[in-house]
Protein backbone atom coordinates (compact mmCIF):
# COMPACT_ATOMS: atom_id res chain seq x y z
CA UNK A 1 0.00 0.00 0.00
CA UNK A 2 2.88 2.38 0.71
CA UNK A 3 4.09 4.48 -2.21
CA UNK A 4 7.73 5.24 -2.96
CA UNK A 5 9.21 8.06 -0.96
CA UNK A 6 10.64 11.23 -2.43
CA UNK A 7 8.35 11.32 -5.48
CA UNK A 8 6.58 14.30 -3.98
CA UNK A 9 3.57 14.31 -6.24
CA UNK A 10 0.18 15.32 -4.95
CA UNK A 11 -1.18 11.91 -5.94
CA UNK A 12 1.37 10.03 -3.85
CA UNK A 13 0.78 12.31 -0.88
CA UNK A 14 -3.00 11.73 -1.10
CA UNK A 15 -2.48 7.97 -1.31
CA UNK A 16 -0.28 8.06 1.79
CA UNK A 17 -2.83 10.15 3.70
CA UNK A 18 -5.42 7.53 2.75
CA UNK A 19 -3.25 4.63 3.92
CA UNK A 20 -2.58 6.27 7.30
CA UNK A 21 -6.24 7.15 7.86
CA UNK A 22 -7.37 3.62 6.92
CA UNK A 23 -4.81 2.13 9.30
CA UNK A 24 -5.96 4.12 12.33
CA UNK A 25 -9.63 3.69 11.40
CA UNK A 26 -9.35 -0.09 11.13
CA UNK A 27 -6.73 -0.89 13.74
CA UNK A 28 -7.15 1.94 16.25
CA UNK A 29 -4.59 4.37 17.64
CA UNK A 30 -1.20 3.67 16.05
CA UNK A 31 2.22 5.11 16.87
CA UNK A 32 4.05 7.21 14.29
CA UNK A 33 6.91 4.71 14.62
CA UNK A 34 4.59 1.88 13.55
CA UNK A 35 3.22 3.94 10.62
CA UNK A 36 6.80 4.72 9.57
CA UNK A 37 7.51 0.99 9.53
CA UNK A 38 4.28 0.07 7.70
CA UNK A 39 4.51 2.69 4.98
CA UNK A 40 8.29 2.48 4.53
CA UNK A 41 8.59 6.26 4.68
CA UNK A 42 10.99 8.32 6.77
CA UNK A 43 9.99 9.82 10.13
CA UNK A 44 9.75 13.40 8.97
CA UNK A 45 7.51 12.48 6.01
CA UNK A 46 5.17 10.57 8.32
CA UNK A 47 5.19 13.50 10.75
CA UNK A 48 4.17 15.82 7.89
CA UNK A 49 1.35 13.53 6.78
CA UNK A 50 -0.07 12.96 10.27
CA UNK A 51 0.15 16.72 10.84
CA UNK A 52 -1.93 17.22 7.73
CA UNK A 53 -4.58 14.74 8.93
CA UNK A 54 -4.57 16.54 12.27
CA UNK A 55 -5.12 19.90 10.56
CA UNK A 56 -8.04 18.36 8.66
CA UNK A 57 -9.55 17.38 12.03
CA UNK A 58 -9.45 13.66 11.23
CA UNK A 59 -6.90 12.52 13.83
CA UNK A 60 -5.37 13.81 17.01
CA UNK A 61 -1.85 13.12 18.18
CA UNK A 62 -0.91 12.22 21.70
CA UNK A 63 2.47 11.72 23.26
CA UNK A 64 2.71 8.16 24.50
CA UNK A 65 5.50 7.55 26.98
CA UNK A 66 6.44 3.89 26.81
CA UNK A 67 7.15 2.53 30.27
CA UNK A 68 10.60 1.09 30.84
CA UNK A 69 11.95 2.17 27.47
CA UNK A 70 14.44 4.88 26.86
CA UNK A 71 14.61 7.03 23.77
CA UNK A 72 12.18 9.43 22.21
CA UNK A 73 8.53 9.34 23.27
CA UNK A 74 6.28 7.95 20.56
CA UNK A 75 3.48 10.00 19.05
CA UNK A 76 0.20 8.12 19.02
CA UNK A 77 -2.07 8.88 16.05
CA UNK A 78 -5.70 8.60 17.20
CA UNK A 79 -8.78 8.68 14.90
CA UNK A 80 -11.19 11.46 15.93
CA UNK A 81 -14.64 10.03 16.60
CA UNK A 82 -16.29 13.40 15.98
CA UNK A 83 -15.98 12.48 12.29
CA UNK A 84 -18.91 10.16 11.83
CA UNK A 85 -21.39 8.48 9.54
CA UNK A 86 -24.95 7.35 10.11
CA UNK A 87 -25.66 3.72 9.34
CA UNK A 88 -28.97 1.89 8.89
CA UNK A 89 -29.85 -1.80 8.72
CA UNK A 90 -33.23 -2.06 7.06
CA UNK A 91 -34.62 -5.39 8.24
CA UNK A 92 -37.89 -7.05 7.32
CA UNK A 93 -39.28 -6.69 10.84
CA UNK A 94 -37.25 -3.77 12.23
CA UNK A 95 -34.98 -0.83 11.39
CA UNK A 96 -31.70 -0.50 13.28
CA UNK A 97 -29.75 2.73 12.99
CA UNK A 98 -26.55 4.02 14.56
CA UNK A 99 -23.89 6.66 14.31
CA UNK A 100 -20.37 5.33 14.05
CA UNK A 101 -17.28 7.42 14.64
CA UNK A 102 -14.03 7.26 12.70
CA UNK A 103 -12.26 4.32 14.31
CA UNK A 104 -15.39 2.18 14.21
CA UNK A 105 -16.94 2.97 17.58
CA UNK A 106 -20.77 2.90 17.70
CA UNK A 107 -21.61 6.20 19.44
CA UNK A 108 -25.42 6.09 19.47
CA UNK A 109 -28.03 3.62 18.30
CA UNK A 110 -31.79 3.25 17.84
CA UNK A 111 -34.08 0.39 16.84
CA UNK A 112 -37.67 0.70 15.67
CA UNK A 113 -40.05 -2.08 14.68
CA UNK A 114 -41.94 -1.79 11.42
CA UNK A 115 -45.66 -1.70 11.99
CA UNK A 116 -47.66 -4.22 9.99
CA UNK A 117 -47.88 -3.10 6.37
CA UNK A 118 -45.27 -0.42 6.94
CA UNK A 119 -43.01 -1.49 4.11
CA UNK A 120 -44.60 1.26 2.06
CA UNK A 121 -41.56 3.13 0.69
CA UNK A 122 -42.76 6.60 1.74
CA UNK A 123 -43.25 5.33 5.25
CA UNK A 124 -39.84 3.65 5.42
CA UNK A 125 -38.03 6.72 4.01
CA UNK A 126 -39.70 8.87 6.67
CA UNK A 127 -39.00 6.41 9.52
CA UNK A 128 -35.34 6.06 8.57
CA UNK A 129 -34.94 9.82 8.10
CA UNK A 130 -36.39 10.53 11.54
CA UNK A 131 -34.10 7.99 13.19
CA UNK A 132 -31.02 9.41 11.43
CA UNK A 133 -31.96 12.97 12.37
CA UNK A 134 -32.46 11.99 16.03
CA UNK A 135 -29.11 10.23 16.10
CA UNK A 136 -27.25 13.12 14.49
CA UNK A 137 -28.94 15.60 16.82
CA UNK A 138 -27.47 13.59 19.72
CA UNK A 139 -24.01 14.15 18.19
CA UNK A 140 -24.38 17.88 17.52
CA UNK A 141 -21.18 19.57 16.42
CA UNK A 142 -19.67 16.46 14.91
CA UNK A 143 -18.96 16.23 11.19
CA UNK A 144 -21.14 13.72 9.29
CA UNK A 145 -19.74 12.29 6.06
CA UNK A 146 -22.92 10.57 4.92
CA UNK A 147 -25.39 7.77 5.49
CA UNK A 148 -24.98 4.08 4.58
CA UNK A 149 -27.99 1.76 4.37
CA UNK A 150 -28.04 -2.05 4.31
CA UNK A 151 -31.07 -3.36 2.41
CA UNK A 152 -32.28 -6.98 2.20
CA UNK A 153 -32.43 -7.04 -1.58
CA UNK A 154 -30.67 -6.53 -4.90
CA UNK A 155 -29.26 -3.01 -5.12
CA UNK A 156 -28.08 -1.53 -8.42
CA UNK A 157 -24.48 -0.53 -7.75
CA UNK A 158 -24.45 2.61 -9.94
CA UNK A 159 -27.26 4.52 -8.19
CA UNK A 160 -28.54 2.51 -5.22
CA UNK A 161 -31.84 1.66 -6.92
CA UNK A 162 -33.52 -1.18 -4.98
CA UNK A 163 -34.24 -3.46 -7.93
CA UNK A 164 -35.79 -6.31 -5.99
CA UNK A 165 -36.38 -6.81 -2.28
CA UNK A 166 -38.99 -9.60 -2.15
CA UNK A 167 -39.28 -9.67 1.65
CA UNK A 168 -40.08 -5.94 1.70
CA UNK A 169 -42.31 -6.31 -1.36
CA UNK A 170 -40.21 -3.76 -3.29
CA UNK A 171 -39.44 -3.80 -7.01
CA UNK A 172 -37.46 -0.96 -8.65
CA UNK A 173 -37.83 1.47 -5.76
CA UNK A 174 -35.57 4.58 -5.81
CA UNK A 175 -35.33 4.38 -2.01
CA UNK A 176 -31.72 5.55 -1.80
CA UNK A 177 -32.31 8.66 -3.90
CA UNK A 178 -35.49 9.49 -1.98
CA UNK A 179 -33.74 9.18 1.39
CA UNK A 180 -30.87 11.36 0.15
CA UNK A 181 -33.33 14.07 -0.92
CA UNK A 182 -35.22 13.85 2.37
CA UNK A 183 -32.05 14.11 4.49
CA UNK A 184 -30.10 16.49 2.25
CA UNK A 185 -27.03 14.30 2.75
CA UNK A 186 -25.16 11.76 0.66
CA UNK A 187 -26.78 8.32 1.04
CA UNK A 188 -25.37 5.07 -0.29
CA UNK A 189 -27.09 1.68 -0.11
CA UNK A 190 -25.88 -1.87 -0.48
CA UNK A 191 -27.14 -5.40 -0.10
CA UNK A 192 -27.10 -6.35 3.58
CA UNK A 193 -25.10 -9.56 3.12
CA UNK A 194 -22.59 -7.92 0.75
CA UNK A 195 -21.99 -5.35 3.50
CA UNK A 196 -21.92 -8.11 6.11
CA UNK A 197 -19.00 -9.90 4.48
CA UNK A 198 -17.04 -6.64 4.33
CA UNK A 199 -17.70 -6.02 8.04
CA UNK A 200 -16.74 -9.57 9.04
CA UNK A 201 -13.56 -9.30 6.96
CA UNK A 202 -12.51 -5.93 8.44
CA UNK A 203 -13.62 -6.39 12.02
CA UNK A 204 -15.03 -9.88 12.56
CA UNK A 205 -14.77 -13.64 12.00
CA UNK A 206 -13.41 -13.42 8.43
CA UNK A 207 -10.41 -11.23 9.39
CA UNK A 208 -7.24 -12.67 7.88
CA UNK A 209 -9.07 -14.76 5.24
CA UNK A 210 -9.04 -13.86 1.53
CA UNK A 211 -11.91 -16.02 0.21
CA UNK A 212 -14.89 -15.51 2.47
CA UNK A 213 -18.63 -16.16 2.37
CA UNK A 214 -21.08 -14.47 4.74
CA UNK A 215 -24.48 -16.14 4.87
CA UNK A 216 -27.16 -14.63 7.07
CA UNK A 217 -30.61 -15.99 7.74
CA UNK A 218 -33.71 -14.21 8.93
CA UNK A 219 -36.97 -14.39 6.97
CA UNK A 220 -34.78 -14.86 3.89
CA UNK A 221 -31.13 -15.81 3.45
CA UNK A 222 -28.59 -13.33 2.10
CA UNK A 223 -25.12 -14.13 0.82
CA UNK A 224 -22.07 -11.90 0.47
CA UNK A 225 -18.76 -13.07 -0.98
CA UNK A 226 -15.19 -11.93 -0.93
CA UNK A 227 -13.11 -13.44 -3.75
CA UNK A 228 -9.35 -13.00 -3.42
CA UNK A 229 -10.03 -10.20 -0.95
CA UNK A 230 -12.39 -8.35 -3.31
CA UNK A 231 -16.18 -8.12 -2.77
CA UNK A 232 -18.07 -10.03 -5.46
CA UNK A 233 -20.62 -7.74 -7.11
CA UNK A 234 -21.32 -9.16 -10.53
CA UNK A 235 -22.03 -6.96 -13.55
CA UNK A 236 -24.61 -4.74 -11.81
CA UNK A 237 -24.04 -5.53 -8.12
CA UNK A 238 -26.56 -8.36 -7.70
CA UNK A 239 -24.22 -11.33 -7.15
CA UNK A 240 -24.63 -13.65 -4.18
CA UNK A 241 -28.38 -14.26 -4.01
CA UNK A 242 -27.83 -17.72 -2.55
CA UNK A 243 -31.16 -17.61 -0.72
CA UNK A 244 -32.71 -18.38 -4.10
CA UNK A 245 -30.53 -21.37 -4.97
CA UNK A 246 -32.91 -24.23 -5.64
CA UNK A 247 -32.24 -26.98 -3.11
CA UNK A 248 -35.55 -28.89 -3.29
CA UNK A 249 -37.38 -29.32 -6.60
CA UNK A 250 -40.51 -30.48 -4.72
CA UNK A 251 -41.15 -27.07 -3.14
CA UNK A 252 -42.36 -25.00 -1.45
CA UNK A 253 -43.03 -21.99 -3.67
CA UNK A 254 -40.82 -18.96 -2.91
CA UNK A 255 -41.75 -15.26 -2.83
CA UNK A 256 -39.40 -14.81 -5.82
CA UNK A 257 -41.66 -16.99 -7.97
CA UNK A 258 -39.37 -20.04 -8.10
CA UNK A 259 -39.76 -23.33 -6.24
CA UNK A 260 -37.71 -24.88 -3.44
CA UNK A 261 -35.35 -21.95 -2.82
CA UNK A 262 -32.83 -22.40 0.01
CA UNK A 263 -34.40 -19.66 2.15
CA UNK A 264 -37.77 -21.44 2.03
CA UNK A 265 -36.10 -24.45 3.68
CA UNK A 266 -33.92 -22.70 6.28
CA UNK A 267 -35.51 -19.29 6.95
CA UNK A 268 -36.74 -18.44 10.45
CA UNK A 269 -40.38 -18.90 9.56
CA UNK A 270 -39.77 -22.39 8.16
CA UNK A 271 -38.21 -23.42 11.47
CA UNK A 272 -41.07 -21.88 13.46
CA UNK A 273 -43.69 -23.52 11.26
CA UNK A 274 -42.06 -26.98 11.57
CA UNK A 275 -41.90 -26.50 15.34
CA UNK A 276 -45.64 -25.76 15.40
CA UNK A 277 -45.30 -22.05 16.12
CA UNK A 278 -46.55 -18.87 14.49
CA UNK A 279 -44.25 -17.24 11.95
CA UNK A 280 -42.84 -13.74 12.44
CA UNK A 281 -41.29 -14.10 15.89
CA UNK A 282 -37.74 -13.33 14.75
CA UNK A 283 -34.52 -14.34 16.54
CA UNK A 284 -36.16 -14.59 19.98
CA UNK A 285 -38.72 -17.11 18.67
CA UNK A 286 -35.88 -19.14 17.12
CA UNK A 287 -34.12 -19.06 20.51
CA UNK A 288 -37.33 -20.37 22.14
CA UNK A 289 -37.41 -23.34 19.74
CA UNK A 290 -33.77 -24.10 20.59
CA UNK A 291 -34.51 -23.88 24.33
CA UNK A 292 -37.56 -26.15 23.90
CA UNK A 293 -35.48 -28.73 22.01
CA UNK A 294 -32.91 -28.72 24.82
CA UNK A 295 -35.70 -29.22 27.34
CA UNK A 296 -36.84 -32.36 25.50
CA UNK A 297 -39.50 -31.05 23.09
CA UNK A 298 -39.23 -33.63 20.28
CA UNK A 299 -41.05 -31.58 17.68
CA UNK A 300 -38.70 -28.64 18.29
CA UNK A 301 -35.67 -30.95 18.06
CA UNK A 302 -36.94 -32.50 14.81
CA UNK A 303 -37.55 -29.08 13.28
CA UNK A 304 -33.99 -28.00 14.12
CA UNK A 305 -32.55 -31.18 12.64
CA UNK A 306 -34.59 -30.70 9.45
CA UNK A 307 -33.46 -27.09 9.01
CA UNK A 308 -29.85 -28.02 9.86
CA UNK A 309 -29.86 -30.69 7.12
CA UNK A 310 -31.08 -28.16 4.56
CA UNK A 311 -28.52 -25.61 5.80
CA UNK A 312 -25.87 -28.24 5.03
CA UNK A 313 -27.30 -28.82 1.55
CA UNK A 314 -27.00 -25.11 0.74
CA UNK A 315 -23.50 -24.83 2.24
CA UNK A 316 -22.41 -27.73 0.05
CA UNK A 317 -23.45 -25.77 -3.05
CA UNK A 318 -21.73 -22.64 -1.74
CA UNK A 319 -18.50 -24.54 -1.02
CA UNK A 320 -18.49 -26.16 -4.44
CA UNK A 321 -19.25 -22.91 -6.25
CA UNK A 322 -16.94 -20.52 -4.40
CA UNK A 323 -14.27 -22.65 -2.68
CA UNK A 324 -14.10 -20.24 0.31
CA UNK A 325 -11.52 -20.41 3.14
CA UNK A 326 -14.16 -19.34 5.61
CA UNK A 327 -17.94 -19.31 5.81
CA UNK A 328 -19.34 -16.92 8.40
CA UNK A 329 -22.92 -17.62 9.44
CA UNK A 330 -25.17 -14.87 10.73
CA UNK A 331 -28.69 -14.55 12.13
CA UNK A 332 -30.80 -17.69 12.36
CA UNK A 333 -28.13 -19.71 10.52
CA UNK A 334 -25.69 -18.92 13.34
CA UNK A 335 -28.30 -19.79 15.97
CA UNK A 336 -28.87 -23.22 14.39
CA UNK A 337 -25.11 -23.75 13.83
CA UNK A 338 -24.48 -23.23 17.55
CA UNK A 339 -26.63 -26.26 18.45
CA UNK A 340 -26.66 -28.40 15.28
CA UNK A 341 -23.11 -28.12 13.87
CA UNK A 342 -22.80 -31.92 13.67
CA UNK A 343 -26.00 -32.28 11.61
CA UNK A 344 -24.94 -29.43 9.31
CA UNK A 345 -21.45 -30.91 8.87
CA UNK A 346 -22.88 -34.35 8.10
CA UNK A 347 -25.10 -32.86 5.38
CA UNK A 348 -22.16 -30.90 3.93
CA UNK A 349 -19.98 -33.98 3.85
CA UNK A 350 -22.59 -36.04 1.97
CA UNK A 351 -20.93 -34.77 -1.20
CA UNK A 352 -17.48 -33.27 -0.82
CA UNK A 353 -16.70 -32.85 -4.52
CA UNK A 354 -13.69 -30.62 -5.29
CA UNK A 355 -13.50 -28.61 -2.10
CA UNK A 356 -13.44 -30.95 0.88
CA UNK A 357 -15.27 -29.70 3.94
CA UNK A 358 -12.10 -30.00 5.99
CA UNK A 359 -10.49 -27.09 4.13
CA UNK A 360 -13.29 -24.68 4.98
CA UNK A 361 -13.68 -22.98 8.33
CA UNK A 362 -17.37 -22.62 9.20
CA UNK A 363 -18.03 -20.24 12.06
CA UNK A 364 -20.69 -18.03 13.59
CA UNK A 365 -20.47 -14.28 12.96
CA UNK A 366 -18.33 -12.42 15.49
CA UNK A 367 -20.30 -9.20 15.03
CA UNK A 368 -23.61 -10.93 15.73
CA UNK A 369 -26.55 -9.15 14.18
CA UNK A 370 -24.44 -6.02 13.68
CA UNK A 371 -22.54 -7.07 10.53
CA UNK A 372 -24.76 -5.24 7.99
CA UNK A 373 -24.84 -2.13 10.20
CA UNK A 374 -21.04 -2.14 10.55
CA UNK A 375 -20.60 -2.84 6.82
CA UNK A 376 -22.91 0.05 5.87
CA UNK A 377 -20.84 2.36 8.09
CA UNK A 378 -17.66 1.24 6.30
CA UNK A 379 -19.35 1.94 2.95
CA UNK A 380 -20.27 5.45 4.08
CA UNK A 381 -16.71 6.08 5.36
CA UNK A 382 -15.12 4.87 2.12
CA UNK A 383 -14.95 8.22 0.26
CA UNK A 384 -13.16 10.01 3.13
CA UNK A 385 -10.86 7.04 3.71
CA UNK A 386 -9.92 7.02 0.02
CA UNK A 387 -9.29 10.75 -0.27
CA UNK A 388 -9.20 12.36 3.20
CA UNK A 389 -8.25 15.77 1.95
CA UNK A 390 -11.03 16.17 -0.64
CA UNK A 391 -13.75 14.89 1.66
CA UNK A 392 -12.66 16.54 4.88
CA UNK A 393 -12.67 19.92 3.13
CA UNK A 394 -16.03 19.29 1.43
CA UNK A 395 -17.74 18.23 4.67
CA UNK A 396 -16.50 21.31 6.54
CA UNK A 397 -14.71 21.41 9.87
CA UNK A 398 -15.91 19.69 13.00
CA UNK A 399 -16.75 22.45 15.42
CA UNK A 400 -17.02 20.60 18.71
CA UNK A 401 -15.16 17.62 20.03
CA UNK A 402 -17.30 14.71 21.17
CA UNK A 403 -16.23 12.97 24.31
CA UNK A 404 -14.46 9.96 22.86
CA UNK A 405 -15.67 6.71 24.42
CA UNK A 406 -12.43 5.05 23.34
CA UNK A 407 -10.38 6.45 26.20
ZN1 LIG B 1 -36.66 -17.72 -4.27
Boltz pocket constraint, residues with backbone or C-beta under 6 A from the ligand:
constraints:
  - pocket:
      binder: B
      contacts: [[A, 243], [A, 244], [A, 254], [A, 255], [A, 256], [A, 257], [A, 258], [A, 261]]
      max_distance: 6.0
